[in-house]
Amino acid sequence: MRRTKDLTGRIFGRWTVIRRTPHPTHATWLCRCSGTKKEPHRPRMKSVQQASLIKGRSMSCGCSQKGKSCPRLTHGASAAGEDRALYMVWLHMMRRCYNPTDRRYLRFGGKGIRVSWAWQNVLNFKKDLSPRPEGASLCRRNPGANYSKTNCFWGTASEASNHIKIRRTEDHD
């Protein structure tokens, strides 16, 4: 019998995994969609197969599809412009913490490093860390702690790699 990973608390697109639900043949999870804007006091809940979450086949309750009651969230940062670089930093941070197929996932999300609830929204990330100095990298003061406003700062590439080397040295002691 295959052992199932615990996905409780993980975020896949707009789904937040609440708990495992019983199913005779598939690993399924009860998920809450964060994109339901029409009735925020009644979030949309649905049972979703684990494979659909991990492989990215199910990202929301359907609210992000064109013509649905929940409008697609936009922030304007993903298009070309001065916010593009900041958006890409946010996107890569989210991928390495929540996407098991990202090549850096094992060093971040696989070790339990997450992104603060506020920073799940790129607009909050932008508000807290904008402007980004040219050539700066996102660094964490405590490399073992989550990405958050209090733990992150803009540093040079060498500062970022020094934090990683310090943490790796501590891990081997």
Residue pairs with C-beta under 8 A, 6 or more apart in sequence:
4 20
4 27
4 50
5 50
6 20
7 17
7 20
7 29
7 50
7 53
8 17
8 18
8 19
8 20
8 29
9 16
9 17
10 16
10 17
10 53
10 98
11 17
11 98
11 120
12 31
12 53
12 54
12 56
12 58
12 59
12 98
13 56
13 58
13 59
13 60
13 64
14 33
14 34
14 35
14 59
14 60
14 61
14 63
14 64
15 31
15 32
15 33
15 34
15 48
15 53
15 58
15 59
15 60
16 31
16 32
16 33
16 34
17 29
17 30
17 31
17 53
18 29
18 30
18 31
18 32
18 45
19 29
19 30
20 27
20 28
20 29
20 30
21 28
21 29
21 30
21 47
22 28
23 47
26 49
26 50
26 51
27 49
27 50
27 51
28 47
28 48
28 49
28 50
29 47
29 48
29 49
29 50
29 53
30 45
30 46
30 47
31 45
31 46
31 47
31 48
31 53
32 43
32 44
32 45
33 43
33 44
33 45
33 46
33 60
33 61
33 63
34 43
34 120
35 60
35 61
35 63
35 64
35 70
35 73
36 42
36 43
36 44
36 61
36 63
36 70
37 63
37 69
37 70
37 71
38 69
38 70
44 61
44 63
46 61
48 58
49 58
51 57
52 58
54 100
62 68
63 69
63 70
64 70
64 72
64 73
66 72
75 87
75 122
75 123
75 126
76 83
77 83
77 84
77 86
77 87
77 90
77 122
77 126
78 84
78 87
83 126
83 130
85 132
86 125
86 126
86 129
86 130
86 131
86 132
87 122
87 126
89 132
89 138
90 119
90 122
90 125
90 126
91 122
93 115
93 119
93 138
93 147
94 115
94 120
95 102
95 104
95 105
96 102
96 104
96 105
96 107
96 108
96 109
97 105
97 108
97 109
97 113
97 114
97 115
97 147
98 109
98 114
98 115
99 105
99 109
100 109
100 110
102 109
111 144
113 144
113 145
113 146
113 147
114 146
114 147
115 146
115 147
115 148
116 146
116 147
116 148
116 149
118 124
118 128
118 148
118 149
119 125
119 128
119 147
119 148
119 149
128 149
129 138
129 152
129 154
132 154
133 154
135 156
135 157
136 154
136 155
136 156
137 154
137 155
137 156
137 157
137 159
137 160
138 147
138 152
138 154
138 160
139 152
139 153
139 154
139 155
139 159
139 160
139 163
140 147
140 151
140 152
140 163
141 151
141 152
141 153
142 151
143 163
143 164
143 166
143 167
144 167
145 151
